[in-house]
Amino acid sequence: MGVFVFLPLILPLTAWPIARLAEQHLHPRLATRLLTAVAGVMALCSTVCLALLMVVGTAQLPGNPLPDGWSDPEVRAAVPYDEVAGRAAIPVLLAVALVCGRALWRHGRTRRRAHRALAGLPGAQVVVLSEREPYAYALPGGARGRIVVTTALLDGLRPAERRALFAHERAHLAARHHRFLLVAQLAARANPFLGPLRTAVAYTTERWADEEAARAVGDRRTVARAIGRAALVSRGTPVPTLAGFALPGPVPRRVAALLRPAPAPRSWPSMFTAVGLAAWAAAAGTAVSAMSSANSAVTMVLILRAATPL
């Protein structure tokens, strides 16, 4: 395996340029899909390599449950600095499993609580709650999902802006944005180097919904005004994996983007641009990460099979 087992742990650094440039230069639909795919694959590859290192580290511990042959020098020689790297991988992988499991549990708990709270209400897609807290979010589940909005937020919007709000949330449900957000969040938990991609996906999903709302309403400025007004009073969403209407951070950039012409949909950026070079660098980093983790896994399996007595 050699150093190949370590490459997927640091190759997410190759995706940092595209995380920023995709927000500015790619259509948000393409940016969301590209960034989520890169983050998911890289996180999986780095986790696989951590698991391989953990096998080597666990085999060195006294009283380990693994076969004795797995602690042979030939197995340990497959990993550089096996004693340090192998043992360090054990707590790191356990921490990754813990934080990812906690994120999944929190996401599921929030969705279950929200569905239970709405269980006694009529089955319409739009649920209006009489609350003083201004917020709106898309709640996935069921055939179409539901849009939850409070009267406090609706009272601050004009009729055309309310239509923009509902179009925005319907876009979140139709495109299943919660899945992109969840994958990006889990990827960042698995490998902290993927944190910029999680932030970028949170922004591009909102921009994707903004563009769909502008197309449905037919007026980009109306959507921009609705986002600005909602941001003044909104407090976000229950958890980062539920898409909301007005998050406080990227609102100025979203409004500025809506005041410009609609972005042109492209299948892939030209290589002779900064965003194109960044996209190809991220794609190359993802491919190398996948090949390195696959090579390491196959090599480790062959070595362990040879070291295991029949």
N, C-alpha and C positions, 0 to 999 in steps of 0.2 A: 504493500500500500504506500509506504513512504510518506512524503509530505502531502500526498493527494487527500489523505483523510482529514487534513486540517484546512484545505482550500475552501470547502463549503462554509466554513465558519466565518471567513473574512470576505468572501466574494460578494456578499450583499453590499459592500462598499462601492461596487461598480454600478449599482442602481441609484446612488445618490443624485447624480446629475439629472437623470430622467425624472426623478421624483419632483424636482422643481420645474424643469422645463416643460414637462407634460401639462402641468397646470396652466401654463401661459400660452402654449402653442398648439396643443392637440385638442381635437374635439373632446369634450368631457366624457362622452360615451366610450371612445377609443382609449382615452387616458385611464379611465376606471378599469376597463377590462385588462389593459396592458399591465398596469401597476399591480392589480390584484393577482394576476397570473404569475408575474415575476416574484412577488412577495410569497405567494403560496408555495411555489416550487422551491425557492431558495430556503424557506423555513423547513420544508420537509427534508431537503438534502442535508442541512446542517443538523437536524435532529437525528437522522440516520447515522451520520458520522459520530455524533455524540454517543449514540447507542453502541456503535462498534468500539469506541474507546472505552466505554463503560464495561464491556465484556472483558477487555484486556485487564482493566483495573480490578474488576471483581474477582477475576481468576487469581490475582495475586494476594487476596486477603485470606488470612487463616480461617479455616472452617467455612469456606465459600461453598455454595450449593452446586457449582458448576463442575463438570468433569475435570479430573486432575490433569489430564493431558492438555487442557486449555491454558495451563500455566507454564507449559514447556518453553524453553528459550526460543524455539523457532517461532512460536506464536507471538511472544513479546518482541522479537526482532522485527516483526512486520510493522510496528508502530515506533516512530522516533520518540525518544524520551518517554518510553513506555511507562516507567514507574511513576513519573510525575503526571503525565497527561492522562494515563489510565485512571489513576485514583482521583484526579481533579474532575474527571468527567462524571463520576458517580453523583456528587452533590449537585453539579450543574444540571444534569439530566433530570434529577429528582425535582429541582427547582422549576425547570421548564414544565414538567408534568403538573406540578402543583399550580403554577400561575395560569397555565392554559385551562386546566380543569376548573379553577376558580372562575375564570372569565366565562366559560361555558355555563357553569352553574348560575352565575349572576344573570347572564343573558336569559337563560331559560326561566329563572325565577321571576324576573321582571315581566316577561311575556305572560307567564301564567297568572301573575297577580293582576295584570292589566285585563286579561280576558275574563278572569273571575269578577273583577269590578264592573265589567260591562255585560256580564251574563244576563242580568235582569232587564236590560234595556232593549228596545226594539232592534230588530236585525238589520237595520239600514247600514249602508256602508259608512255614512257620516254620523258621528256621535258628537253632539254638542253638550258640554257639561257646564252647568251653572256654577262656576268657580271664579274667585277673585284672582287666582294665579293665571297669568296669560301664557299659554303654550299651545302648541299643536304638533302632532307627530303621526306618522304612519305606523299602524300596528299590524304586522303580517299575521297570517293565519286564516284558515278557512278557505273558501273558494276565491275571494277577492281581497281579503284583509279589510281593515277598517281605518277610517280617519278620525282621530280624536282631536277635538278643538274646544277651547273654553270660550264662554261668552265674553270674558275679559279681553281676549285677543280680538274676537270678531268686532267688538264695539269700537276698537281703535282703527278699523279698516273701512274703507269705502266699498260699495258694492262691487266695483270692478276689481278691486284689490282682493276681495274675498274670493272671487272667481279664480284669481291667480293663485291664491293660497291652496284652494282645493285642487286645482290642476297640478300644482307642485306636488302635493301629497299623493295624488293618484299616480303620478309618474314614479314616485318612490315605490309604490306597491306593484305597479305593472312591471317594472324592471327588476324587482327583487333586490333592491339596493341593500337591504339588511344583510344579505348573504355576502356581498362584497365587503361590507364594513366588518362583519364578523371574521372573515378570512384574514383581512388585513390586520385586525387586532390580534388574532391568535398568532399570526406570523411575527408580529413585533414582540409578542411575549416569548416566542420560541427563540428569536434571535434579536437582541436589542439594536443591531445594526440596521434592521428593517423598520425602525421607528419612523424615519422620514416618509416611507411609503405609506404607512398607516395614516399619517397626517395628510398626505396628498390625496389618498382615496377618500377620506372624510370630506375633503374640499371638492373633489371632482364629482362625487355622487350628488352633492348639492347643486353644482353647476349643471350636471346632466338634467336634474329635475327642473332647474331654472329654465333651461332651453326648451324642455318639453312644455313647461307652463307658458312660456312666451309664444310658442307655436300654437298652443291651444287657445290662448286669449287673443292672439293677433296683435299684441302691443308690448314690445320689450320694456318700454318706460313704465307701464303699469305694473309689471312684475317687479321692476327695480324699486318703485315706490312702495309696493307691498312689503318687500323684504326689508327696506329701510325702516318703515313704520313698525313692523313686527319686531325688529331687532331692538328698538328702543324700550320695549316692555317685556319681550320674551325672555324666559330663563332657560331655554334649551329643552332637552329631552331627558327622560329618565336615565338612560344609559347610552354610551357612545354607539352601540350597535342598533339603536332605533333612530331612523332618519327623521330629522325635524325640519321646521321651516326656516328658522332664523337662528343660526348659531352665532355667538357674539364675535368670534375671532375673524372669520373670513368675509364678513358681510361687506365691508368697503370694496374688496376686490370683486365680489360677486356683482355688486351694483355697477361698478365700473365696467365689467365685462358685458352686462346687459345694455349699457348705454352705447356700446360699440356694435357694429354689424355682427350678425350671427356667424359663428365659426363654420368654416367649410368642412364638411365631413370627408375624411381621407382614410383610405384603408391602411396606409403606412407612410410615415414621413420620409421625405427625400433624404438620402444619406449626405447630401451636400449642404446640410443645414446643421445648426447646433443641436436642435432637438433630434434630428435624424441620427447624428453621431452618438448622442446619448442613448437613444433607443437601441441602436445596434450594440453599443457597449453593454447595456443591461441584458440584451438578448444573449450576447456572447458569454457574459458572466453567468447567466442562468444555465446555458448549455454546458459550460465547463463545470459548474457546480453539480449538475445532474450526472455528467459523465464521471466526475471524480467520486461522487458518492456511490454510483453504481459499480465502478471499478473496485472501490474499497470494499463494498459489501460482498461482491463475488470473490475477491481475493481472500477476504476473511473467512468466508464459508468454506472455500477449498482448503485453507490452512487448518481450520478447526476440524474438518472432516479427516484430514490426514493425521492430525494429532490425537484424535479420539480413538481409543482402542476398541477393536471389534468385540 
